[in-house]
Amino acid sequence: MDLIKHRFLLLPLLVILITFGLDKLLLIENVHTYFSKSLSDINYIQKNQLFLDLKSYLSTPNRKKVIVYFGNSRALLFDTDYIEKKYPGWTMFNFSVPGGKSDYTLQWMEKFETEHVKPDAFLFDHSVELYNETATLKVDETLTNGLDVSFVLRHFDLFTMDEISTLIAKRMFRSYQYRPKLEVILGRAKQKEKFLYSYRELRSSLLSRLNANRGSAMTPGTHQAVLPEELLKKSSRGDFQSYLVPFKFSENTLTFLDKSIQIAKILNVPSATIWVRLSLPYMEHIREDLVKINDSRNGTVYDAWIPRILEYQKNTDVPFWNMNDDPHYSCNEFSDAGHMSPSCYKDYTDFIMKRVLLLNP
């Protein structure tokens, strides 16, 4: 077919190319900040610099020992100064990100292996919610902000078609991910000092603090408030229904984690996994509420999940630090069902570091 004679056939392709090009403008920071309301992407952006900083630090003579933590929003607020003062000879490089999952962890661990980056300990997160294939509310931030397309292609068999569709839709067309609203754009354009510039400053400030604190920082707006009991119960019911009902164990999540642990062993770096403390009302639902398990029987999420994890940990000979069943951990102040208040972070830090000292004396 002669396209010159039938130029109108090129019109749809031209429209797609123009749309695709305009869509990429949304990634430019000075454009992005006219409509975005999130700070989560800053955590992902910063991890590239963190990796460079880690490589540089590991080559420093007489350096402190390093623990690298791969977690999610339950592991963002550590105080590096507190760690270094209370546990001389140790520091933390925190690769935790909002919505962090074991696929994102593996992507980084493959890079650690390729570049032969060897810290002194790895800590990997076990979040029960991320092991549920059938959650009503999906956690997809690693797909939209963190995973390289090349990584997804290498491990194509470990992603569902829904996840692949999400990756294609939200990574190829950022307007689908962010869905810019005209009223937000106009509002920030009209009141730049009040809205636009202050938002840009929040993003810049967060990035600076993440760099200074080796991947940990309190997001602007985070405070020391502890959620009242009734509101905490309400939050727990909502999160349980959104993330854990019904429950179907994700083999892929465990496979991603296992691959990371095997890389840690290849690097000859000791590792451990952690189930970070959840609020008591939330844990009550997890331990006691009957839900549909694996599309068939009824049971509790705890009984469907914890035996599988314990069996895995035993088979791999990797310590499992279970904060939710530890009788000696007692700080139970929470900002919501699944996130400890910053007021508990010193206790949380102590829980980890006392065990790290045993993992790598």
C-alpha positions in Angstrom: 0.0 0.0 0.0 1.4 3.4 -0.9 1.3 5.5 2.3 2.2 8.6 0.3 -1.1 8.3 -1.6 -3.0 7.4 1.5 -1.5 9.8 4.0 -4.6 9.9 6.1 -3.6 6.4 7.3 -0.7 8.0 9.1 -2.9 10.3 11.1 -3.7 7.8 13.9 0.0 7.1 14.3 0.8 10.8 14.4 -1.8 11.4 17.0 -0.4 8.6 19.2 3.1 9.9 18.8 2.1 13.4 19.7 0.1 12.2 22.7 3.0 10.0 23.9 5.4 12.9 23.6 3.1 15.3 25.5 2.6 12.7 28.1 6.3 12.5 28.8 6.3 16.2 29.7 4.5 15.1 32.9 7.8 13.6 34.1 9.6 17.0 34.1 9.7 18.2 37.7 8.5 21.8 36.9 5.5 20.4 35.0 4.9 17.5 37.4 4.5 19.8 40.4 1.6 21.6 38.8 -0.7 18.6 39.4 0.9 15.9 41.5 -0.1 15.6 45.1 2.3 12.8 46.1 5.8 12.7 47.7 6.2 8.9 47.3 8.1 9.1 44.1 10.8 11.1 45.8 11.7 8.1 47.9 12.2 6.0 44.7 14.2 8.7 42.9 16.5 9.1 45.9 17.5 5.4 46.0 19.7 5.7 42.9 21.8 8.3 44.8 21.7 6.1 47.9 23.2 3.2 46.0 26.1 5.4 44.8 26.6 6.7 48.3 26.6 3.2 49.7 29.3 2.0 47.2 31.4 5.0 48.1 31.0 4.5 51.8 31.9 0.8 51.7 35.2 1.7 50.1 36.0 4.2 53.0 38.8 3.1 55.3 37.8 2.4 58.9 34.1 2.7 58.1 31.2 1.7 60.2 29.5 -1.6 59.6 26.4 -1.2 57.3 22.9 -2.8 57.5 20.8 -2.4 54.4 17.1 -2.5 55.0 14.6 -3.3 52.3 11.2 -2.4 53.5 8.1 -0.3 52.8 6.3 2.6 54.4 6.6 0.9 57.8 10.4 1.5 57.7 10.9 5.1 56.5 11.4 7.1 59.7 14.7 5.8 61.2 17.1 8.3 62.8 20.6 7.6 61.6 22.2 9.7 64.3 20.4 7.7 66.9 21.6 4.4 65.4 25.2 5.6 65.2 25.3 7.0 68.7 23.6 4.2 70.5 25.3 1.4 68.4 28.8 2.6 67.7 30.4 1.0 64.7 27.1 0.6 62.9 25.0 2.6 60.4 21.9 2.0 58.2 21.4 2.6 54.5 17.6 2.4 54.1 16.3 1.3 50.8 12.7 1.2 52.0 10.1 2.9 49.9 6.3 3.4 50.1 4.7 0.3 48.8 8.0 -1.6 48.8 7.6 -5.2 47.8 9.9 -8.2 47.3 10.1 -7.6 43.5 11.6 -4.2 44.0 14.0 -5.7 46.6 15.2 -8.3 44.0 15.8 -5.6 41.4 18.2 -3.9 43.8 19.7 -7.2 45.0 20.5 -8.1 41.4 22.4 -4.8 41.1 24.2 -5.5 44.4 25.3 -8.8 42.9 26.3 -7.5 39.5 28.4 -4.7 41.1 29.6 -6.9 44.0 28.3 -4.4 46.6 28.7 -6.1 50.0 27.3 -4.4 53.1 27.6 -6.2 56.5 23.9 -7.3 56.8 20.7 -7.3 54.9 17.2 -7.0 56.4 14.2 -8.0 54.3 10.6 -7.1 55.1 7.8 -9.6 55.5 4.5 -7.8 55.2 1.5 -10.1 55.3 -0.5 -7.8 53.0 2.0 -8.3 50.2 1.4 -12.0 50.3 -2.2 -11.7 49.3 -3.0 -12.3 45.6 -6.7 -11.4 46.0 -6.6 -8.1 47.9 -9.4 -5.6 47.1 -6.9 -2.8 47.2 -3.7 -3.6 45.3 -0.3 -2.2 46.2 1.3 -1.3 42.9 3.7 1.5 43.7 6.8 -0.5 42.7 5.2 -1.2 39.3 4.5 2.5 38.7 7.5 4.1 40.4 10.3 1.5 40.9 10.6 -1.4 38.6 12.6 -1.2 35.3 10.8 -2.7 32.3 13.9 -4.8 31.7 13.5 -6.4 35.1 9.9 -7.2 34.5 10.7 -8.8 31.2 13.5 -10.9 32.8 11.0 -12.2 35.4 7.9 -12.1 33.3 6.6 -15.4 34.6 6.4 -14.0 38.1 4.0 -11.2 37.3 0.3 -11.5 36.7 -1.4 -10.2 33.6 -3.1 -7.5 35.7 0.4 -6.3 36.9 1.7 -6.3 33.4 -1.3 -4.2 32.3 -0.8 -1.8 35.1 2.9 -1.4 34.2 2.1 -0.8 30.5 -0.7 1.7 31.2 0.8 3.7 34.0 4.5 3.7 32.9 3.8 4.3 29.2 1.1 6.9 29.9 1.8 8.9 33.0 -1.4 10.9 32.6 -3.2 7.6 33.4 -1.2 7.2 36.5 -1.4 10.8 37.8 -4.7 11.8 36.2 -4.0 15.6 36.3 -7.0 17.7 37.3 -7.6 21.0 35.7 -8.7 22.7 38.9 -5.5 21.7 40.6 -3.4 23.0 37.8 -5.2 26.3 37.6 -5.2 26.7 41.4 -1.4 26.3 41.6 -0.9 28.5 38.6 -2.9 31.3 40.1 -1.4 31.0 43.6 2.1 29.9 42.9 3.6 31.1 46.2 1.0 29.4 48.3 0.6 26.1 46.5 3.2 25.5 43.7 6.4 26.8 45.3 5.6 25.4 48.7 4.9 22.0 47.2 8.2 22.1 45.3 10.0 23.0 48.5 8.4 20.1 50.3 9.7 17.7 47.6 13.2 19.3 47.5 13.4 19.3 51.3 12.4 15.6 51.5 15.0 14.7 48.9 17.7 16.6 50.8 16.8 14.9 54.1 16.7 11.4 52.5 20.2 12.1 51.2 21.5 13.4 54.5 19.9 10.6 56.6 20.9 7.7 54.2 17.5 6.9 52.9 15.4 7.6 56.0 13.4 10.7 56.6 10.1 11.9 58.1 7.8 12.9 55.3 6.5 16.5 55.7 3.2 16.3 57.6 4.3 13.3 59.7 3.8 14.0 63.4 4.0 12.3 66.7 0.2 11.9 67.1 -1.1 8.6 68.3 -4.5 7.6 66.8 -7.2 7.3 69.5 -8.4 3.7 70.2 -11.8 4.0 68.5 -10.2 5.5 65.3 -7.5 2.8 65.4 -10.1 0.1 65.5 -11.9 1.7 62.6 -8.6 2.0 60.6 -7.9 -1.7 61.4 -11.2 -2.9 60.1 -10.8 -0.9 56.9 -7.2 -2.1 56.3 -8.1 -5.7 57.0 -11.0 -5.7 54.6 -9.0 -3.8 51.9 -5.7 -5.8 52.0 -6.5 -9.2 53.4 -10.0 -10.3 52.5 -10.2 -12.8 50.9 -6.7 -14.2 51.3 -4.8 -16.2 48.7 -1.1 -16.9 49.4 1.2 -15.3 46.8 3.9 -17.8 45.8 5.5 -15.1 43.6 6.1 -12.8 46.5 7.9 -15.5 48.3 9.9 -16.4 45.2 11.1 -12.9 44.7 12.2 -12.8 48.4 13.9 -16.2 48.1 15.9 -15.0 45.1 17.1 -12.0 47.1 18.1 -14.2 50.0 20.1 -16.5 47.7 21.9 -13.5 46.3 22.8 -12.4 49.9 24.2 -15.9 50.4 26.2 -15.7 47.2 27.7 -12.4 48.5 28.4 -14.1 51.8 26.4 -11.3 53.7 24.2 -12.4 56.6 20.6 -11.6 56.3 17.3 -11.7 58.3 13.6 -11.0 57.6 11.3 -9.0 59.7 7.5 -8.8 60.3 7.1 -5.2 61.5 4.8 -4.6 64.4 1.1 -3.9 63.5 -1.5 -2.4 65.8 -3.2 -4.7 68.3 -6.7 -4.2 66.8 -5.3 -5.0 63.3 -3.5 -8.1 64.6 -6.8 -9.2 66.3 -8.5 -9.3 62.9 -5.5 -11.2 61.4 -5.4 -13.8 64.2 -9.2 -14.3 64.8 -11.4 -13.3 61.8 -12.5 -16.1 59.5 -12.1 -15.3 55.8 -12.0 -17.3 52.6 -8.5 -18.8 52.2 -7.0 -19.8 48.8 -10.5 -19.6 47.1 -11.8 -22.5 49.2 -11.9 -23.1 52.9 -12.5 -20.5 55.7 -9.7 -19.8 58.1 -7.7 -17.0 59.7 -5.1 -15.0 57.7 -2.6 -15.7 60.5 -3.0 -19.5 60.2 -2.8 -19.4 56.4 0.3 -17.2 56.4 2.6 -17.7 59.4 3.2 -21.5 59.1 4.3 -21.0 55.5 6.7 -18.3 56.5 8.1 -20.2 59.5 8.6 -23.3 57.3 10.4 -21.2 54.7 12.7 -19.5 57.2 13.6 -22.9 58.7 14.5 -24.3 55.3 16.6 -21.3 54.3 18.2 -21.0 57.8 17.6 -17.3 57.9 16.4 -15.6 61.1 12.8 -14.3 61.2 12.3 -11.3 63.5 8.6 -11.4 64.3 7.7 -8.2 66.2 4.0 -9.2 66.4 4.6 -12.3 68.5 7.5 -11.1 70.5 6.5 -10.9 74.2 9.2 -8.4 75.0 8.3 -5.7 72.5 5.8 -3.3 74.1 5.5 0.0 72.2 2.0 0.0 70.7 1.5 3.6 69.7 0.2 3.8 66.1 -0.6 6.5 63.6 -2.9 4.1 61.8 -3.6 0.4 61.7 -0.3 -0.6 60.1 2.1 2.2 60.9 3.9 2.7 64.2 3.9 6.3 65.5 7.3 8.0 65.2 7.3 7.9 69.0 7.9 4.1 68.8 10.8 4.3 66.3 13.5 4.2 69.0 12.0 1.0 70.4 11.7 -0.3 66.8 15.3 0.6 66.1 16.5 -1.1 69.3 14.6 -4.3 68.3 16.5 -4.4 65.0 19.9 -3.4 66.1 20.2 -5.7 69.1 19.5 -8.6 66.8 21.9 -7.2 64.1 24.7 -7.3 66.7 24.1 -11.1 67.1 23.7 -11.6 63.3 27.1 -9.9 62.6 29.0 -9.5 65.9 
